[in-house]
Amino acid sequence: MNTNSSSFQPKDVDLSRKLCEIFQKLHEFWGPQNWWPAETKFEMVVGAILTQNTSWSSVEKAISNLKKANILSIEGILQTPDQILAQLIRPTGYYNQKAKRLKDFCSFLKNEFNSDLQKLFSLEIPELREKLLSQKGIGYETADSIILYGAEKPIFVVDAYTKRLFFRLGLIQSETISYNDLQMLIMTNIKHDTYLFNEFHALIVKHCKQLCVKKNTKCNMCCLKHLCAYYVQNTFTDNKNGTE
């Protein structure tokens, strides 16, 4: 799969083993996450577009508003006046911009795929990704979320949580690594499996929200602490300073 990475990454047996171990420990600790929380594929896509720069709880409020207004469909969104649609999704922030993005995406589905989302999802991953990325406002993370959770095709979704966790574990040198380079690194070293990619991404998000937070990390509760360079370094520093 072409992710437009700047360089090819050869398989690293040690990294492959570490990734499998990380997934297993997270899965044992947190259990299956069963993402994406949506009743239909279209709802999933709408959620992926709305969740940019906001919390999932805010997206849930917006989705609920769309359902109550009975417009959670391609035609429903297209036929709703801009101002009304924007107010319905107001909880997600940037609501005027996101209302336009929803309408643009629905127009894209109607014009190019006869309002049939499954026709879009039937494309092979490279073409599907290219189509999604061609839509204004849809970046790598949103496109790949739609491919993984909506089309149910194996592509690894990278986000800030992935970069934070993998940096602290010592798997990457910097959190500034590009989206495509990190995705390539992961996908070169782990089995391509939709369920695995689905659960792995969801578990990383869960773990970073609960324990591996930006500040005041809860390292002592972490199931990955003995694999973690960040934990080892901080434990060494604390012991050197005579603290717990």
Secondary structure as UniProt FT lines:
FT   HELIX           13..30
FT   HELIX           41..50
FT   TURN            51..53
FT   HELIX           56..68
FT   TURN            69..70
FT   HELIX           74..79
FT   HELIX           82..88
FT   HELIX           90..92
FT   HELIX           95..113
FT   TURN            114..115
FT   HELIX           117..121
FT   HELIX           125..133
FT   TURN            136..137
FT   HELIX           140..145
FT   HELIX           146..150
FT   HELIX           160..168
FT   TURN            169..170
FT   TURN            175..176
FT   HELIX           179..188
FT   HELIX           194..210
FT   HELIX           219..221
FT   TURN            223..224
FT   HELIX           225..227
FT   HELIX           229..240
FT   TURN            241..242
//
